[in-house]
Amino acid sequence: MSTLATTLKRGLAVGAVALAAVSLQPAGASASPTPVVGGTRAAQGEFPFMVRLSMGCGGALYTQQIVLTAAHCVNGSGNNTSITATAGVVDLQSSSAIKVKSTKVLQAPGYNGQGKDWALIKLAKPINLPTLKIADTKAYDSGTFTVAGWGAAREGGAQQRYLLKATVPFVSDAACQAAYGDSLVPSDEICAGYDQGGTDTCQGDSGGPMFRRDDTNAWIQVGIVSWGEGCARAGYPGVYSEVSTFAADIRNAAAGL
């Protein structure tokens, strides 16, 4: 892809259009025709750290009172009580859903629409659910990743009621740049997807986590759904904010939120 204008954000907030199966930022993508483009429905409790945000994005519990999401899903930093976080369920219409309002938002310093696509949302009270630890080294920035979200199951499709999941393989910076050219920020971003397409994040998945197992078999977050060209298109992997690059910044920001 050669220009940001032809890519779409994978979230629905702040004028952005979310990505395909599970990627966010300039290009739009959608979840699979089956859950998450090319995915399946997640089981209740399978990914307890997943959060749905009322502006149409995803996120993960960084702490029980702070959600890690994408910068393009929010509009600047400061006090903000307009966002509702829904957690604890795969079915957004479940009566068991935990809903908590935001109090503050911190958008990545220096975010300008390209790279640095992370943000933190502080909640009014803690949510008593497991959190998702973040990768602070590049040791896990390869292999096969899991993505999940309530975004569209196909490009241009509607948001989903049930949480969908899929697995996508790592794509090298060189291969990703061959698709996106200068739109990609290799130092900030990590790509994942299949050459033939078919599985990806999509609109409404922005801000959600891309994660894998670490050496203790625990889930660890390596990416944040950011952007992509459409959803699950052949030759266009999903693009994610590379969490290990920003781990120290995220920790410092969370400590002062």
C-alpha positions in Angstrom: 0.0 0.0 0.0 1.4 3.3 -0.9 -0.6 6.0 0.9 -2.4 6.3 4.2 -5.5 7.4 2.4 -6.1 3.9 1.1 -5.7 2.3 4.4 -8.3 2.3 7.2 -8.2 2.3 11.0 -9.7 -0.8 12.5 -11.6 1.1 15.1 -14.8 3.1 14.8 -13.9 6.0 17.1 -12.6 9.4 16.3 -13.5 9.1 12.7 -11.5 6.0 12.2 -12.6 2.8 10.5 -11.4 -0.4 12.2 -9.4 -3.1 10.6 -10.1 -6.6 9.3 -9.8 -9.6 11.6 -7.6 -8.0 14.3 -5.4 -5.1 13.1 -5.8 -1.3 13.4 -4.6 2.0 12.0 -4.5 3.4 8.5 -6.0 0.5 6.7 -9.5 -1.0 7.3 -9.9 -4.6 8.1 -12.8 -6.8 9.3 -13.2 -9.9 11.3 -13.8 -13.1 9.5 -17.0 -14.2 7.8 -17.0 -16.7 10.6 -16.1 -14.8 13.8 -13.0 -12.5 13.3 -12.5 -12.8 9.7 -11.7 -16.4 9.4 -12.2 -17.0 13.1 -14.4 -18.8 15.5 -16.4 -17.9 18.6 -14.4 -17.6 21.8 -15.6 -19.6 24.9 -16.8 -17.8 28.0 -13.8 -17.1 30.2 -11.2 -18.0 27.5 -9.7 -14.5 27.3 -10.9 -12.9 30.5 -8.7 -9.8 29.9 -10.7 -8.7 26.8 -12.5 -5.4 27.0 -15.0 -3.8 24.6 -15.0 0.0 24.5 -18.2 2.0 23.8 -16.6 4.1 21.0 -16.3 0.9 18.9 -12.8 -0.4 19.8 -11.3 -3.3 21.7 -8.8 -3.3 24.5 -7.2 -5.5 27.2 -6.9 -5.1 31.0 -3.3 -3.9 31.6 -4.2 -3.6 35.2 -7.6 -4.2 36.8 -8.3 -0.5 36.5 -6.4 0.4 33.3 -7.3 -0.7 29.7 -4.6 -0.7 27.0 -6.0 0.2 23.6 -5.0 2.1 20.4 -4.2 5.8 20.3 -6.5 6.2 17.2 -9.4 5.0 19.3 -9.3 8.1 21.6 -9.2 11.8 21.2 -6.3 13.2 23.1 -5.4 12.9 26.8 -7.1 14.1 30.0 -10.1 13.6 32.1 -12.8 11.6 30.2 -15.9 10.0 31.6 -17.6 9.3 28.3 -16.2 5.8 27.6 -17.8 2.7 28.9 -15.7 -0.5 29.2 -17.6 -3.8 29.0 -15.8 -6.9 30.3 -16.3 -10.4 31.8 -18.4 -11.8 28.9 -18.1 -13.0 25.3 -21.7 -12.0 24.7 -22.1 -8.2 24.8 -25.8 -8.6 25.5 -25.3 -10.9 28.5 -26.8 -9.7 31.8 -23.5 -10.8 33.5 -21.5 -8.1 31.6 -19.4 -5.8 33.8 -19.7 -2.2 32.7 -17.4 0.5 34.1 -17.0 4.2 33.0 -13.7 5.8 32.3 -12.2 8.6 34.3 -9.0 9.5 32.4 -7.4 8.9 29.0 -3.7 9.0 28.1 -3.0 9.0 24.4 0.6 8.1 23.4 2.7 11.3 23.5 3.6 12.4 20.0 0.9 10.3 18.3 0.2 11.8 14.9 -1.7 9.1 13.1 1.3 7.0 12.0 3.0 4.8 14.6 2.9 5.2 18.4 -0.6 3.7 18.3 -1.3 3.0 22.0 -3.4 4.6 24.7 -4.4 3.9 28.3 -7.9 4.4 29.7 -8.3 4.6 33.5 -11.6 3.2 34.9 -13.7 4.5 37.7 -13.1 1.3 39.7 -11.2 -2.0 39.3 -12.6 -4.9 37.4 -11.8 -8.1 39.3 -10.6 -10.1 36.3 -7.2 -11.5 35.1 -5.0 -8.9 33.3 -2.8 -9.4 30.2 0.9 -8.8 30.7 2.8 -7.0 28.0 6.0 -8.1 26.2 8.9 -6.0 27.2 11.4 -7.7 24.9 11.2 -8.8 21.3 11.6 -12.4 22.3 7.9 -13.1 21.5 7.6 -10.9 18.4 7.5 -14.0 16.1 5.6 -17.2 15.7 1.9 -17.6 15.7 -0.4 -15.1 17.4 -4.0 -15.0 18.6 -6.3 -12.1 17.9 -9.8 -11.5 19.3 -12.5 -8.9 19.1 -16.1 -7.9 18.6 -15.3 -6.2 15.2 -16.8 -7.0 11.8 -16.5 -10.6 10.6 -16.1 -9.4 7.0 -14.8 -6.2 5.4 -17.5 -3.6 5.6 -19.6 -5.8 7.9 -21.3 -5.0 11.2 -19.9 -5.3 14.7 -20.4 -8.7 16.4 -22.4 -9.6 19.5 -20.0 -12.4 20.4 -16.3 -12.3 20.9 -14.4 -13.9 17.9 -10.9 -15.3 17.8 -8.4 -16.4 15.2 -4.7 -17.2 14.8 -2.4 -15.4 12.5 1.4 -15.9 11.7 4.1 -13.3 12.0 5.0 -11.4 8.8 8.5 -9.9 8.5 9.0 -6.2 8.2 10.4 -6.6 4.7 7.3 -8.5 3.5 5.0 -6.0 5.2 6.8 -3.1 3.7 6.4 -4.7 0.3 2.7 -4.4 0.8 2.5 -1.0 2.5 5.6 0.9 1.6 6.2 4.1 3.5 2.9 3.8 5.4 4.5 1.2 7.6 6.7 2.3 10.6 8.9 -0.9 11.1 10.4 0.5 14.3 6.9 0.9 15.9 4.8 -1.8 14.2 4.6 -5.6 13.8 2.6 -7.4 11.1 0.7 -10.7 11.0 -1.5 -12.5 8.5 -1.5 -15.1 5.7 -0.3 -14.4 2.2 -3.6 -15.7 0.8 -5.6 -13.6 3.2 -8.8 -15.0 4.7 -8.0 -14.4 8.4 -7.5 -11.0 10.0 -8.8 -8.4 12.3 -11.3 -5.9 11.0 -13.4 -2.7 11.6 -14.1 -2.6 15.3 -11.2 -4.7 16.4 -8.9 -1.7 16.7 -7.2 -1.4 20.1 -7.6 -5.1 20.9 -4.6 -7.3 21.8 -2.6 -9.6 19.6 -1.1 -12.2 22.0 0.7 -15.5 22.3 2.0 -17.9 25.0 5.3 -17.0 26.7 7.9 -19.5 28.0 5.7 -20.2 31.1 2.6 -20.8 28.9 1.0 -17.6 30.1 -0.6 -15.2 27.6 1.5 -12.2 26.7 0.5 -9.2 24.6 2.8 -8.5 21.6 0.6 -6.2 19.5 -2.3 -3.8 19.5 -4.7 -3.9 16.5 -3.9 -0.8 14.5 -4.6 -0.8 10.7 -4.5 -2.6 7.4 -5.7 -2.5 3.8 -9.3 -3.7 4.1 -9.8 -6.9 6.0 -8.2 -10.3 5.3 -7.2 -9.3 1.8 -4.5 -11.4 0.1 -1.1 -9.7 0.2 -2.1 -7.3 2.9 -1.4 -8.4 6.5 -2.8 -6.8 9.5 -0.6 -4.1 11.1 -0.3 -3.9 14.9 1.5 -1.5 17.3 4.5 -3.4 18.6 4.0 -3.5 22.3 7.6 -4.4 23.2 8.8 -1.1 21.7 6.5 0.9 24.0 6.6 -1.3 27.1 8.6 1.1 29.2 6.5 4.1 28.1 3.3 2.2 28.8 4.5 1.2 32.3 5.6 4.8 33.1 2.3 6.3 31.8 0.2 3.8 33.8 2.1 4.5 37.0 1.2 8.2 36.7 -2.4 7.8 35.4 
